[in-house]
Amino acid sequence: MEDFTQTVLGLPWRDIGASTLLTTIILLARWGIVRSIRGNTETLSADRRKWISLVRNLTAVLIFIGLFLVWSVDLSKFALSIAAFAVAIVIASKEIIICLTGGLYRTMTRPFETGDWIEVGTIRGEVLQEGLMSTTLHELSPAGDQTHDYTGHIITMPNGMILPHNIVNLNIRKHYVFHTFAITIDALDKLRPKEDLAFLCDEIEAEWTAYDEEATKYWTGVRRHMALDIRKPDPQVRMHTTDLAHVMFDIRLLCPREQALSIEQRVTTRFLTRVQKRMDAAAVTKSDAP
């Protein structure tokens, strides 16, 4: 009992109290600032999420610096002991160190910001929040998925994943995407290749003209932001045959993300309706023949 009492009395209560008070004040200040930034809105804009991430990261740094200053005298007394355990600490906290290093690398290089669409390894998503240890993403549909939309899943990605993988900034696709789709006809006798190819080119050009001016402004902004001479891609329609002797029209165009599937449905419907009318007319003509 006496040993326990001596141990308790020997604790650095002054430093413990100062640490507790400092941490409490900083956390309360962070709570108040974050609450004022969030306001009463149900959803947060990219700017608000960016400010919240900044406040949280800054308060974590302040707590670390404050605790270091409070305990600096006691820590200096145990410097030799800490050196003896340094290797074991590094090995035990390797993953934490990697995450902190990844966070530092992200802060120094700024490959993306809050609100950007990114791809890291197999993970794709919109950056919701940046932290010292992790980055929170709103998951996007996998590469090749023509929906170009969110899955509804929230991913917390350790910053350590940033170091071994390439970071692809997909922000150019946030509003406009390169949408590719195909229309396949199973028999050549249902087509008039030259006329049908020209029809599809006109249809795609008409869809493109509807948002050409807006797309040009967006593309100019992207070029200015990236400081690269990127040529605005024009719509493309290519006709070829498959291994099964079908005729395929491959269509590729830059279009608003939200309208990509609608454009595909409209063009496909009009083209197949055109082919169906031609087949129906041919069937009527054949039935009327003596």
PAROLO-312302 format. One record per residue (C-alpha): residue number from 1; x, y, z; residue in one letter. Coordinates in steps of 0.05 Angstrom, whole numbers. Each point is the difference from the previous one (the first is absolute). Example, Ala and Ser with C-alpha at 12.3 -4.5 7.8 and 13.67 -1.06 7.14 Angstrom:
2
     i       xx       yy       zz   aa
     1      246      -90      156    A
     2       27       69      -13    S
//
This chain:
290
     i       xx       yy       zz   aa
     1        0        0        0    M
     2       58       47       17    E
     3       33      -15      -67    D
     4      -64       17      -37    F
     5       -8       65       38    T
     6       72       20      -14    Q
     7      -10      -16      -73    T
     8      -62       43       -4    V
     9       32       58       36    L
    10       61       -6      -44    G
    11      -39       11      -64    L
    12       10       67      -36    P
    13      -70       25       16    W
    14       17       70      -22    R
    15       18      -23      -70    D
    16      -60      -47       -3    I
    17      -47       57       20    G
    18       32       48      -50    A
    19       -5      -52      -55    S
    20      -73      -15       15    T
    21      -19       74        3    L
    22       37       16      -64    L
    23      -31      -58      -38    T
    24      -70       17       26    T
    25        6       73      -21    I
    26       25      -16      -70    I
    27      -53      -54      -11    L
    28      -56       46       24    L
    29       26       55      -46    A
    30        2      -49      -58    R
    31      -71      -24       14    W
    32      -25       72        1    G
    33       36       20      -64    I
    34      -22      -63      -38    V
    35      -72       10       24    R
    36        0       72      -25    S
    37       28      -22      -67    I
    38      -52      -55       -8    R
    39      -57       45       19    G
    40      -69      -31       -6    N
    41        8      -29      -70    T
    42      -10      -74      -12    E
    43       52       -4      -54    T
    44       68       33       -3    L
    45       32       35      -60    S
    46       71      -15      -21    A
    47       25       65       31    D
    48      -32      -15       67    R
    49       29      -70        1    R
    50       68       29      -17    K
    51       -4       49       58    W
    52      -22      -54       48    I
    53       58      -44      -21    S
    54       48       58       10    L
    55      -27       15       70    V
    56        4      -72       22    R
    57       71       -9      -26    N
    58       22       66       32    L
    59      -29      -18       68    T
    60       35      -68       -2    A
    61       67       36      -13    V
    62      -14       50       56    L
    63      -15      -56       49    I
    64       64      -37      -19    F
    65       43       63        7    I
    66      -34       19       66    G
    67       10      -68       31    L
    68       72       -1      -23    F
    69       13       67       33    L
    70      -35      -21       65    V
    71       38      -66        5    W
    72       66       24      -30    S
    73       36        3       67    V
    74      -22      -70       20    D
    75       15      -27      -69    L
    76       71       26        3    S
    77       11      -41       63    K
    78      -19      -63      -37    F
    79       38       15      -64    A
    80       48      -57        8    L
    81      -55      -49       16    S
    82      -41       23      -60    I
    83       61      -11      -45    A
    84        5      -71       25    A
    85      -72      -14      -20    F
    86        2       40      -65    A
    87        8      -60      -46    V
    88      -57      -38       33    A
    89      -45       61       -3    I
    90       14       10      -74    V
    91      -14      -72      -16    I
    92      -64       -1       41    A
    93      -26       64      -30    S
    94       23      -11      -72    K
    95      -70        6      -29    E
    96      -14       64       38    I
    97       66       30      -24    I
    98      -16      -19      -72    I
    99      -69       33        6    C
   100       31       63       29    L
   101       52        0      -55    T
   102      -54       -8      -53    G
   103      -38       58       31    G
   104       63       43       -1    L
   105       13      -19      -72    Y
   106      -72       18      -19    R
   107        6       67       36    T
   108       67       17      -33    M
   109      -17      -21      -71    T
   110      -75       16       -1    R
   111      -19      -53      -53    P
   112      -73       12       17    F
   113      -45       43       43    E
   114      -66       -8       36    T
   115      -54       -8      -53    G
   116       45      -31      -53    D
   117      -14      -68      -32    W
   118       61      -45        8    I
   119       22      -72      -13    E
   120       51      -33       46    V
   121       13      -72      -19    G
   122      -69      -32       -6    T
   123      -34       54       41    I
   124      -38       55      -36    R
   125      -39       55       34    G
   126      -13       73       16    E
   127       43       28       56    V
   128      -45       19       58    L
   129       51       11       55    Q
   130       76        1        7    E
   131       32      -21       66    G
   132       69      -13       27    L
   133      -11      -75        1    M
   134      -53      -12      -53    S
   135      -41       29      -57    T
   136      -75       -9       -4    T
   137      -30      -13      -69    L
   138      -70       -6      -29    H
   139        9      -61      -44    E
   140      -11        5      -75    L
   141      -21      -55      -48    S
   142       59      -43      -24    P
   143       40       18      -62    A
   144      -38      -22      -62    G
   145      -69        7       33    D
   146      -41       45      -46    Q
   147      -43       28       56    T
   148       55       49       21    H
   149      -33        8       68    D
   150        9      -10       75    Y
   151      -11      -68       32    T
   152      -23       29       66    G
   153       57      -32       39    H
   154       47       42       43    I
   155       73      -23        0    I
   156       52       17       53    T
   157       66       -9      -36    M
   158       64       -3       42    P
   159       50       52      -25    N
   160       52      -55       -4    G
   161      -34      -23      -65    M
   162       22       65      -33    I
   163       74      -19        2    L
   164        2      -66      -40    P
   165      -54       19      -51    H
   166       -7       51      -56    N
   167      -51       54       15    I
   168      -46       15      -59    V
   169      -39       65        5    N
   170      -66      -12      -35    L
   171      -27       70       14    N
   172       -6       13      -75    I
   173      -55      -54        0    R
   174      -40       29       57    K
   175      -44       41      -47    H
   176       17      -28      -69    Y
   177       18      -71      -19    V
   178       24      -37      -61    F
   179      -60      -44      -11    H
   180        8      -60      -46    T
   181      -54      -48      -22    F
   182      -15      -47      -58    A
   183      -59      -18      -44    I
   184        2      -70      -32    T
   185      -41      -27      -57    I
   186        1      -74      -13    D
   187       -8        0      -75    A
   188       26       44      -56    L
   189      -65       -5      -40    D
   190      -34       42       54    K
   191       47       59      -14    L
   192       18       50      -51    R
   193       71       11       26    P
   194       16       67      -32    K
   195      -68       31       17    E
   196       -3      -28       70    D
   197       70       23       17    L
   198      -17       70      -24    A
   199      -64       -2       41    F
   200       37      -18       64    L
   201       52       54      -14    C
   202      -56       51       -7    D
   203      -34      -24       64    E
   204       64        4       41    I
   205       16       68      -29    E
   206      -69       25       19    A
   207        9      -25       71    E
   208       69       33        3    W
   209      -26       66      -27    T
   210      -50        5       58    A
   211       56       10       51    Y
   212       59       18      -45    D
   213        7       71       27    E
   214       -4      -22       73    E
   215       49      -57      -12    A
   216       49       48      -34    T
   217        0       46       61    K
   218       11      -59       46    Y
   219       55      -28      -43    W
   220       34       68       -3    T
   221       -1        4       76    G
   222       31      -69        6    V
   223       55       19      -49    R
   224       15       63       39    R
   225        0      -37       67    H
   226       46      -56      -25    M
   227       43       47      -42    A
   228       -2      -50      -57    L
   229      -19        8      -73    D
   230      -57      -50       -2    I
   231      -41       -3      -63    R
   232      -75       -4       10    K
   233      -20      -69      -26    P
   234      -53       -4      -54    D
   235      -53      -55       -2    P
   236       21      -63      -36    Q
   237      -41      -55      -34    V
   238       35      -62      -27    R
   239      -31      -58      -38    M
   240       32      -69        0    H
   241      -18      -74        1    T
   242        8      -49       57    T
   243       25      -71        2    D
   244      -73      -24       -4    L
   245      -10       38      -65    A
   246      -43       53       34    H
   247        5       74      -18    V
   248       19       44       58    M
   249       -1       76        6    F
   250       47       26       55    D
   251      -19       70       24    I
   252       43       44       44    R
   253      -15       71       22    L
   254       14       49       56    L
   255      -65       16       36    C
   256      -28       23       67    P
   257        6      -56       51    R
   258      -73        3       21    E
   259      -24       -6      -73    Q
   260       46      -55      -25    A
   261      -49      -57        6    L
   262      -58       42      -25    S
   263       39       18      -63    I
   264       17      -73      -11    E
   265      -73      -20        6    Q
   266      -25       54      -46    R
   267       50      -14      -55    V
   268       -8      -75        5    T
   269      -76        4       -1    T
   270       -3       46      -61    R
   271       50      -43      -38    F
   272      -36      -66       14    L
   273      -67       32      -15    T
   274       28       21      -68    R
   275       24      -72      -14    V
   276      -67      -30       23    Q
   277      -40       46      -45    K
   278       43      -20      -59    R
   279      -10      -74       15    M
   280      -75        9        8    D
   281       -4       37      -66    A
   282       40      -55      -34    A
   283      -46      -53       30    A
   284      -62       36      -26    V
   285       30        8      -69    T
   286       18      -74       -2    K
   287      -70      -21       22    S
   288      -32       43      -54    D
   289       43      -29      -55    A
   290      -37      -51      -45    P
//
